[in-house]
Amino acid sequence: MNPYRSDRPRQTLRRRLLVFLLAPLMALLAISLAADYHIAFDPANEAYDHALADDAVALTGRVHVQGAAVTVDLPPAAEAVLRSNGSDLEFLAVRGPDGRLLAGDADLRPGAETSAPRPVLSNAILRGKPVRKASYRLETLGGPVTVIVAETTRERQRTGSKILVAMVVPNVLLILAALILVYIGVRSGVAPLAQLSEEIGRRSPHDLSPLPKGDIPGEIEPLVNAMAALIDDLRAAALAQQSFLANAAHQLKTPLAALQTQLELTAAELPREYRRRVVNLRDATQRLGHLVHQLLALARSGPEADIAHERRPVDLAHLLQENASVWYDRALARDIDLGFEAEAAGVDGAEWLLRELLANLIDNALQYTPPGGRVTARSGTGEDGRPFIEVEDNGPGIPETEHPRIFERFYRAAGSPGAGTGLGLAIVKEVADRHDATIDLADADPGGGARIRVSFLPRR
């Protein structure tokens, strides 16, 4: 069966499911990363803030009040200790009650709210760099003193990047593992559909046997049931067509045979001068009967007819022997040596169609073989192990230029003898196709003649 070809590529069910699941998985990844990042980074950030606040509180220990005077005891060594913080830059400032700078960096200002009992943390920009600062207001006898300690955020950002990388890698691996598991699950889930598709694709166009349901998903069962119902309707229509053709063949052949008999009797009783016309009528009736038989045989062997239920083991040797006597009288009338070389060979097929194939091969050979010639019908198994039926004659042969066309319906090569219909080899081709057989056409011998071999598939 030729697979259906769409005008444009269509998404598979597997791909649709994966795409549908990919979006929520990506959203889940983003939410998970954000949540995990905050869960991991917030304690680290709090640790940095706590250390910064401790520095601010420690700096207040350097503030001394003598009466109304406020001084800061901050020797260079102590200031260096406060400013040392690895890769980050640290800033500090101590401002008196009137806002005057007592020690530290003049451009470092306190935050908006510094009256809390503990250091107030805030973000700011200092000297073009983002900083985190802690502002602490110390109440003294000489008035409020404000202590500010700040540091750049480079180390915090580096720590955040490390945390983010540590979160991204396992989360991405987790999502990839989930996608792989989903893909395996989806592939396993749609496997029955793929098997059903392959089963339908492998079918012959003439195979109307029921579809195998197997382990199909429940969602697909209505579709399979609808297809099964359609196949049942097609099978019923094919059987009705076969029944009609069989009845038509019988109803047409019977009156034609009776008419031919009556014409033969009439020709025998008429005077010689009138006999010729009746004989012509008899011969025309005989040709009409032959044409009707071939047309019905062609219709019954066509691709629209279902023969799956008619297949059974057939012995080709028995088929030759059974039909030999039918052709002896015609061969003797034309002075043709008709021989049969029957070797046992079994095939699975419709016996009546194989009989039609053999009859048309022999009829074609007898028609083209001149008087005194030879026709041989054979059966057996070839060197390739395939059963065959073969008919060989020593007639004029078939020109190689005619080989592509001789199996066409109603085609007769120029100069063909007799009054054939051009349907014999067309029927052979139809029957061979219905049995998945191949036809080989060759010269019988260097001196002429033709050999047509039909090779079948071995029996299973």
N, C-alpha and C positions, 0 to 999 in steps of 0.2 A: 504494500500500500504506500502510495506516495505521501510523505508527511505534508501537513498543511503549512504553507509558507505565507506569513503575514507580509503586508506591504511595508511595515515598519517594525523595528525590533520592539519587543514587549518585555516588560520587567517580569522576571520569574517570581513565583510566590516566595521562594527562599530569599531573594534579594529584597523584596518588599518588607518581609518580616525583619530582616537585619537592619534595613534603613529605618524602619519604624522603631526598633529597639535602640538604635544608635543615639538618637536625639535625647531620650530620657537618661541614657547612660552618661552622655556627655554633661547633661545638666546635673546629674548626681555627682559626677566627678568635680565639677566646679563648686558645688555646694560643700562637698566633702573637703576639698582643698581649703576653702575659705574657713570652714569651721575648725578643721585640724590646725590650720595656720594660727588662728587666733588662740586656740587652746594651748598651743605650744609656745607661741611668741609672747603672749601676755605675761606669763610668769617671768620670762627672761627680761622683758621690758621693765617689769616691776622691780626686779633685782637691780637693774641699772639705776632706776629712780631712787631706790632705797640707798644705794651707795652714794648717789649725788646728794641726797638729803643729809646723810651722815657727814659728808664733807662740809655742808653748810653749818650743821650744828657744831662740828669740830672747830670751824673757823670762829664761832662765837666765843670759844674759850680763849681766844687771843685778844678779846676786847676787855679793856680795863677802865674803870671809872674812878676818878679821884676828885671828889667834890662835884663840881659841875663840869669838869673836863673829862672828855672821853678820848682814850687813846687806843691804838692797836699795836700789840707787840708781835710783829710778823717779820722775823729775820729772814734773810734770803734762803737759808737752808730749809726753814719751815715752809716758805712759799713754794720752793721747788718741789717739796713733797706733795703739797696740795695740787700743784699743776701737773704732776706726772701721772699719765693715764694711757700708756701704750700708744696706740695709733691715733687716739683722739686728742684734740687740743682742749685745754681747760682754761677757763677764765674765772676770776674772782674779783669781788669788790666789797668794801665795807664803807657804808655811808652813815654820817652822823645824824643827829636829830634835825638839823637844818638841811639835810640832803647833801652836805658837803662830803666829797670823797676823802676818806681817811686812809685808805690803802687799796691797792689793786688797780683794775682797769677802769679808766674814766668812762669808756663808752658802754660799759655794762650797766644796764638799768634794771631796777627791780620789776617784778610783774605787777599787774593791776591790783591784785589782792595780796597783801603781805601781812595782814593782821591776824592770821590764823595761829593757833598755838603750836603748830608744827610747820615745817617748810612747805611752801606752796610751789608746785611744779607747773611749768608752762613751756610752750615752744616759742622760739623766736628766731630771727635772722640777725647774726652778728658778723660784721666784716664779710658780708656776702655768703656766709655759710649758715646752714640750719643748725641750731643749737637747742639743747634741752637745758633749762635752768631751774634752780631751786632758790626761792627767795624766802628769807626767814627774818622776822622782825623781833628784835630783842628789846624788852622794856628795861631801862636802867634808870638810876637816880638822875642821871644827866639828860634823860629823854630817850626816845626810841632810837635804836640803832638797827639798820637794815644790812643784812649779810646776803650777798648773792653769789652763787657758784654756778657756772655753766660749763658745758662740754659739747663738742660737736657730736654728731650722730653717726659717724662713719662705722664705728664698731657695732652699733645697734643694727645698722643696715646690713652689715656683713653677717651678723648673727641671724637676722631675718632671712637673708638669702640662703644660708645653710639650712635653716629650718624648712624653708619652702622647697628646696631641692630634696631634702630628706622626706618631705611629704609627697612631692609630685611623683617620684620614682615608684614607691610602693602602690600609690593610688592608680597610676597609669598601668602598672603591671596587673593590678587587680581588675581594672576595667578590661584590659586585653584578655585576661584569663576568662572573665565573664563573657566577652564576645566570642571567644573560641568555644566555650561550653555552649553558648546559645547557638552558634553555628552548627556544632555537632548535633545538638538537640533538634534544631530545625531540619537539618539534613536527614536525620533519622526519622523525623516526623513526616517529611514529604517523600521518603523513600518508596512507600506504597504507590504514590502517584507516579513517580518515575518508572516503577516497574509496570504499572498499568499502561503508561504511555508507550513504553518499549514494546509491550505485548501487542498493543493496537498497531504500532508502527510496523511490526514484523508480519502482520497478517496479510494474507493475499486479498486482493480486492473481491475475491469470490468467496472468502471464508465468512459465513454468516452464523458460525457456531456461537453459543452464549459466551459473554465476557466473563473471565475469571474474576470474582470479587476479591478473594483473598483477604488480606488484613488491611482493608482500606479504611480511612477515617470516616466517622459517622457523617461529617459535613459533606463528604464527596459521594456518599451512598445515593442520595437522590439523583445526582447527575449520572452515575453508573446505571441506576435503575431505568432512567429515561433512555439512555443509550441502548440498554438491553431490550426495552420495549420497542425501540425503533428497529433494532436488528430482528426482533421477532416479526414485526410487520413486514420487513423486507423479505425475510425467509418465507413468510406466508404468501407474499406476492410472487416470489420466485417459484414456489411450489404450484401456485395457481397458473402461472405462465407455462410451466413445464407440463402441467396436466392439460392445459388448452392445446399446446403444441402436439402432445401425444395424441389427443383426440382428433385434432385437425389432420395429423398425418394418417391416422387410421381412416377417417372419413373421406379423405381425398384419395388415398391409395386404393381403397376398395372399389369405388365406381370407375376409376381409371383402369384398374385391372379388368373389371367386367367389360368395359368398353373395348379394351384391347382384345379380349377373348371373342367378343361379338364380331369385331372387325375381321379377326382371323377366320372365324367360321363363315362370315359373309364372303370373304375373298375366296375361300375354297369352293363355294357354291356358285359364284358368278362366272359367266363366260370369260374367256381370256381377254377380250377387248375391254371389258369393264374392271377386270381384276386389278389392273395397275393403280388406279385411283384409290381403291380401297386399301391396297398395300401401302400406298403413301400415307393415307390417313392412319393406318395402324402404326407405321413407323413414327409419325408425328405424335401420336398418342403415347407411344413408348418413350419418346424423348421428353414429352411433357411430364409424364410420370417420374422420369429420372430427375428432371429439373425440380419438380415439387418436392421430391424426396431430399434432394440436396439443399434446397432452400430451408426446409424444416430442420434438417440436420444442422445446418449452419446456425439457425436461430437457437436451437437447443444447446449448441455448444458455445454460444457467445458468452462474453464476460458477465452479462446481466443474469445468466441462469446460474442457480446454486446447485452444485453437484457434490457438495461436501458430504451430504448424507448418503450419497450413492457410492462412495469410495469403499472398495473392498479388495482383498487380494485377488489378483488375476494372473493366471499362467499364460504367458504369451505363446508358448508352444501349443497349448491346448486351443488357444484362440485361432492360430493358423490352421491347425488340423480340422477344427470344427467348421471353418468357412472355406475350406479348399474346394469342396464339391460345388459350391455356388458358382465358381468361376471356370470350372473345367469345360462346360459346354460352350461358353463364349470363346475360350481359348482354342478349342477344337474347331469351332466354326471359322476362325480366322487363321487356322493352321499355325498356331503359336504353341511352342513347348513351354507349358506352365509347370514349374516345379516348386516344391516347398521343402525347406531345410529347417526343421523345427527343433531347436534345442531349448530345454527348460530354462525359463527366466521369469521371475516373479516381480510384479509391480503392484502398487496400490493405486487403484483408479476406478473409473466408471466403465464397466465392461462394454456397454452399448456404444460409448464414445470411442473406445479403443477399436471396436469392430468397425465403426464408421471410418476411423483413420486408416485401418488396414484395407478396407474396401475401396477407398478413394485412391490409395497408393497403387493397388493392383489395377483398378479401372484406368488410371492415368497411364500406367505402363502398357497395358493392352491396347489402349487407344493409339499410342505413339509408336508401337513396335510393328514393323511391316510383317506381312505373312511370311512364314518360315522362320521367324525370329524366336527369341528365347526370353522368358521372364522368370525370375526366381525370387521367391519371398522367403526371408529368413527371420529367425528369432534366436536370441542367445545373450551372452554377457560379453561385453567388449573388454579390451585390455585395461581400460580404466575402471573396470568393475561395475559398469552401468548396464542394466538390461536394455536391449534394443529390439526394434523391428526394422527390417531393411528390405527394400524391394529394388531389384536390379534388372535392367533390360539391356538389349543390344541394339536398340533403335538408333535414331539419329543423334541422340543426346540433347543437351540443353546448352545453347551458347552462353559463354560466361557473361556476356553483356545483359542476358536476360535473367541472371540469377537474382538480382535484387527485387524483381517484379513478379516472378512467377507465383508467389504466394498471395498476391493481391486478388481481391474479389473481382470476378468477371474479366480478369486479364487473360488473354490468349496471345501467344507469340505469333508474329506474322508467319504465314505458311503452315500453321498447325493443321493437321489432317482431321477429318471427321467434323461432327457438329457438336463439340463439347460446349459446356456452359461456362467454363472458366472458374468454377467453384470448387473443384476437387481438391486442389492443393491449398486453397484458402481454408477449407474444412480441416485439412491435415494440420495447418498452422494453428487454427483455433484450438483443436483438441490437444495439440502439443503444449500450447501455452497454458491450458487449463490443468495440465499435469506437470507443469514446471519442467517440461522436457525440451531438449534442443534438437534442431534439425541440421543434419550435415548433408550437403549436396556435392557430389563429385562425379567424375567420369567413371564409367564401369571398367573400361580398359582403354588403352591407347587407340584402339580402332573405333571407338565411339560408344554410344549407350550412356545411360545415366544410372547412378546409384543414389538413392535417398535413404538415409538412416535417421531414425528417430530414437534418441537415447533418453532413457528415463532415470529418475533418481532411484537408488536401491531401496528396497523395502526396509522399513524401520523395524 
